[in-house]
Amino acid sequence: SGFFINEDGYVLTAFHVVGVEPKLQISQDKENFFRAKVIYKEEKFDLALLETEFKRNIKPLIWLDRSDLSINDPIFSVG
């Protein structure tokens, strides 16, 4: 499991999902698969960043400091 963070195909997922796998594939529909490569992993925080061939037309994820959040702002927690 994971989610796209920009339209260039970068995916944020959990380290325990990818572990030390040298070759990865991702899919949204279990029929079409795209190669993925781990470009960063942090075992302590259980995070991994993947670079994929799968480009999407999505709004990029906006990173904020928690002090910039207001009540009822949507947030995502990964872990």
Long-range contacts (C-beta under 8 A, 24 or more apart in sequence): 2-26, 2-50, 3-76, 4-56, 4-58, 4-61, 5-60, 5-61, 6-58, 6-60, 6-61, 7-55, 7-56, 7-57, 7-58, 7-60, 8-55, 9-34, 9-51, 9-52, 9-53, 9-54, 9-55, 9-56, 10-49, 10-50, 10-51, 10-52, 11-36, 11-49, 11-50, 11-52, 12-47, 12-48, 12-49, 12-50, 12-78, 13-47, 13-48, 13-49, 13-50, 13-78, 14-46, 14-47, 14-48, 14-78, 14-79, 15-41, 15-42, 15-43, 15-45, 15-46, 15-47, 15-48, 16-46, 17-48, 18-48, 18-50, 24-50, 26-50, 26-52, 26-54, 28-54, 45-79, 46-79, 47-78
